[in-house]
């Protein structure tokens, strides 16, 4: 491995850590309401994918628009009114 590759890999690792925010509160809410990612996708009237839900639960950084889509789908599926701060800790 060359010396030039090491800083690039280190920078890539830092970027990856910045995007990975850990399991989000939405994961506990899905479990509490006995919901699966598919339940949110089915409840959504917007372009929500299973991949978006998986990223939300795992703590991958989502755009505000994507977070809103997930939030509205969960609110509809759980018949509740959760806020962003109740679903995400970033």
Buried (B, 14 or more C-beta within 10 A) or exposed (E): EEEEEEEEEEEEEEEEEEEEBEEBBBBEBBEEEEBEBEBBBEBBEEEBBEEBBEBBBBBBBBEEEBBEBBBBBBBBBBEEEBEEEBBBEE
